[in-house]
Amino acid sequence: MYCNFQIFKYLHTSGVIMSASFTANEILYSTNSHLKSGHIDEGRGRIVWHLQDIEPGDWFIAIPSQSKDPHDQLGLAIERGARGLIVNRRAQYKSAPKDATIIAVPDTKAALLEMVRYWRHCVKPKVVGVTGSSGRRATMILLSQLLQENPRKTHCAFMNDLNWLGCVKDVLAMPRDTDVLIFEAGAVERGDIARIGGALDPDLAVLTEVQHPLPSPERDEFFAAMYCELLETLPEHSQDNLAAVVYDKNPAVQRKVQALSDVLVQRFSQSGLSLAHRVSEDALSALSKAMESSLGISVSRADLWCATEAAKALGLSQEALAQMVQLQAESESGNEVENSLKQFA
């Protein structure tokens, strides 16, 4: 049996075009902030946090890092065409022009996430969060393809930063007509996944394989707790509908999921024979080689299981999925799959 994704409708480019734009009033409302100086109008602008990315009409939000604080260069943001500044609340801003439009917030990091949350609720897509130590992007791409064949318009939000910013830039690039948002949730430290999950309110959480590179009981428990944070951002009514798909081959993940008993979960350890199990090793290898050649991402059976189970949770029937992956008795040439992928790479 083989898995045939002949028309792989996936394209991800490094140059993200931001679709989200905000008026001053939308920023004030979504961030619970106040106008410090200047005036506001109904003009809309993107949200930008790197000075080099500013284009005329953008809003510049000053987010300090360990080594730099853009609050010291607010004048440069205005010179580059920013329509206004979103800053941490302070008594004065020496680097900003006196007539600049300044919106002051308690914390710019929190304010950015609140604007992400606002955009998510403006668009109103079904939201799927994908996390795990490996296989996140393969799962996202496969799931996106399955849903587009349905058809539904999907938008994948990949992580551009390893820190708390994560997939924020890609989420703000989500078009208004998106049906399903699939976002990647990774982590550097505890709280990172809960932070982005709390901003995006996922309808479905997908946990791919979770395995520490140097496993030990303590490290396994830490990884399980960190990645299972996404489950704790699911809505309270998750008992009524399938809310999570979890590849829980790791015993530490099994224990953590069991402790979070208030969500309805499809677990690999309890799933039995699935569609992903019916795909031959040769077929899976051909698909993985094709994706790795075209997109630099390999595919495991765990990734395929996560994607197909998530697609079922979103309403695709077993029969429809079987037809999409075209399970047949003979294996397809890997070259055919690779050639079909290359036109979208």
N, C-alpha and C positions, 0 to 999 in steps of 0.2 A: 504494500500500500504506500502511496506517496502523497506528499503535500504540495499542491500546485498553486502558488501565488503568481499567476502569469502576468497580471496587470497590477503592478505594485504601485499604487497611487500615493506615493509618499515623497515629499520633497522638503528638505530642511536646509536653509542657507544660513550662513554666518551673519549676513546682514539683515537684522530684524527690523521690519518696518512697523513702527508703533501705531496701532489703530486707536488706542484710548486717547481721548483728549478731554480736558476739564476746563470749565469756567471757574472764575474765582469763587463764586457762590457754591459750586459743587465741592471745591476744596474745603471751604469754610465749614460746610455741612458735614462732609464725610470725616473730617479730622477733628471736629469740635474745637476749632481754632478761632483766632480773631485777627482782624486787620490791624497791623501795627502802624503802618504809614502808607501814603500814596492813595490811589483811587482804583476802583474796580469797574469793569464793564462786562459785557456778555461774550467777549472774545474767548475762544477756546485755544488750549495749548497742550502739548505733550508734557509728560513729567520726565525730567532728565536729571541725573545725579552725577554725571561726569562733565566737567567744564568743556572738554574737547568735543562733546557730543551736542552742545547747544546749537540750535538753529533759531533764526528769528521767530518769535512768537511762543517759544517754549517756556514752561515754568521750570526754574532751577531749584531743586531741593538739596539743601546742604547737609550731607551725611558725613560726619567725621569718621576717620579711620584711626588706627593706632599711631600712624606717623603724620597724618595731615588733617587739617580742619578747614574745609572750604568756606567756613564763615570768615576766614581771613582774606578771601578773594571774591567777595560778593560784587564788588565793583566790576571785576572782569566778566562776571556772568551777565551783567547788564550791558557792558560794552559789546558782548558777543550777540546781543539781541534778545535776551530773556525778557519776557513780558512782566515777570515778577519773581520774587524769591520766597521760598518756604524755608523757615529757619527755626532753630531751637529758641525757645523763649528766653530773651535776655533784656536787660534794661536799655542797651544801646548796641548799635552795629556800626562800628567805626569805619569798616571797609565799604559800606554801602552808600550810594549817592543819597542825598537827603530827600529827593523826590521819588525814590524807588518804591514800587509796590511791594510791601513786605507782609507776609502772612506768618504769624508766630504760632508755633505748636509746642506742646510740652516736650515732645521727643520726635525728631524727624524720622527715625527708623520706624517707630510705631505708626507715624502718620503715613508713610509710604505704604505700609501693609494695609492700613485702613482704606487708602485709595484703590489698592488692588482689590480689596473686598467690595468696595463700591462698584468697581467696573464689572466684577463677576456678577453682581446682582442686577446691573444694568443690562447685561447681555442675556442672563438667565439660561445658561446652558446646563445640561446634565454634567456633573463634575466627577471625574475619576482621578484619584490620587494613586500614584505608583511609587512604592518605596522598596528597599531591600539593599543588600550589599552588592549584588550582582544581578544582571539581567533586566534592569529597569528599562533601558532604552529599547532593547529588543522587544520586550513585552509591549511597550507603548506603541511602537511602530506596527507590530502585528495586530494589535487591537484596533488601531486607527484604520488599517487596511480592511479589517473585517467589518467595521462599522460603515466605512465609506461604500462598501459593496452593498450595504443594506437598502438604500443609501442614507447616510447622515453626514453632515458637514462636521468634520472633527478639526480640532486645533491642538497640537502637541506643544506643551510648554516645557522645554528642557532647561536644565540648570546651566546658567552662564557663569555662576560663581559658586565656589564650594562653601561659602559662608552663609549667613542668614538670608542674603539677598536671593540666592538660589535661582529659581525660575521666574522671578518677578518681571524681568524684562520681556520674556516670552509671553507671560500672561497679559501684560499690557499691549502686546501685539495681537491679541485675539480679536478677530473681526466681529462685528455686531451680529452677523447671521450665523454664528457658530452654534451647532446643536449639542456637541459634546466637547468639553475641555478635558484633556488628559494631561495632568501635570506631574513632573518628576520631583520627588521629595527625597533629598539626600541630607547628610548631616556631617558636621565637623564635631559637634558636641551635643550633649543632651539639651533638648528644648528646641533645636532647629526645625525638626519635622513637625512638632506640635505647633510651632509658630506659623509656618506656611499653611499647614492644615487648618488652623484656626481662622486664617484669613480667607481661605477659599471654600470652607464648608463642604467637603466632598460628600457626594451621594453614595459613592462606592470607593472602598479602599482596596488596593491590590498590594499584597506583600510577596515579592519575589524571593528568591533564595537568600537566606541570611546565614552567613558563615564568616567568622573571624579568620583572617589569614594565619594567625597563630592561635589556634583554638585552645581554650582551657575552660574549666567550669565558670570561672569569674568573667572571662572575656565573652563567653557565649551568652551569659546572663545579661551582661551590659549591652551587647549588640541587640539581643532580643527586646530588651526594654526600650532601647533607643528607636528601633524601627517600628515597634508596635505602638509608639506614640500616635501614629496616624489613625489607629483604631479609636483612640480616645477623642478624636475630633469629629467623629461621625454623629449624625443627629440622634436625638433621644428615641425617635420612633423606629430605630433600626431593627427592633425585634419583629416588625411587621413584614419587612422585605429583606432579601439578601443584601447585606451591607458590606461584606468583605470577602475577598478571595485570598486565601493564605496558603502559600507553599510552605508547609510546616514540617519539613523533613527533619529539621533541627529540633531536638527534644526541648531545648530552652525556649524556642518559639512556641512549641506545643503547650508548655506550661504557662507561658504568658498569655496566650490566646484563651486558654481555659479559665484563667483568672478574670479575663474581660468577658464574662458570660452574658452581658446585657446586649450584645450585638449578634445578629444572625450571620454565621460564617460558613462559607464553603471551604473545607480544609482538605489539603492534599492527602493527609494521613487517613482520611475517612472517605475519600472520593471513589475508590474502586476503579474499575476500568473506565477510562474516559476517551474522548476523541483524540487527545494528544497521544495516548498510549497506542493507538491504532496506526499511527504513522510509522513507516519503516525507518530503520536506521539509515539506509541509503538515501531515502527521501529527505530526512531531516538533515543529513550531512550536505546534500545538494543545496537545500535552502540556506543553510548556515554559510556555506562557502560563497553562495551568490550574494548574500547580504554583506558578508565581510569584504568581498571584492568591491562592491558598489558603494557601501555606506560605512565600512569599517566596523561593523557590528556583527558578532557571531550570534547564533541562536541555539539554545539548549532545549531539551524536552521540557524542562521546568518552565522556561519562558513561554513555550507553546501552550502548555497547560494553563498558565496564568492568563494568557490572552484569550483562549477559547472559553475558559470558565467566566472571565469577566464579560465577554460578549454575551454569553447566556444570561448572566445577571442583568444585563442591560436590555434583555428582551429578545435576543436572537434565539431561534429554536435549534435543537440538536440537528434536525433535518436540514435547516438552512445552512448551519455551519458546516455540516458534512458536505453539502453541495459546494460551498465556497472553497473548501480546501480540496475538493474533488478527490475523495479517497477512491483509488482504483487498484487493480491487481498488479499493474506493472509500473515500474519506476520511470520517471521522466528524466531526460538528460539534464544535468546540472547546467550545461551551457545555455539551454533555453531559458532557464530561470534567470541566470546571470545577465543574459542579453536583455531580458525584459526589465530588469532592475536598473541597468545602466542608463537607460533613457531618462530616468528620474534622479540620478545621482548628481 
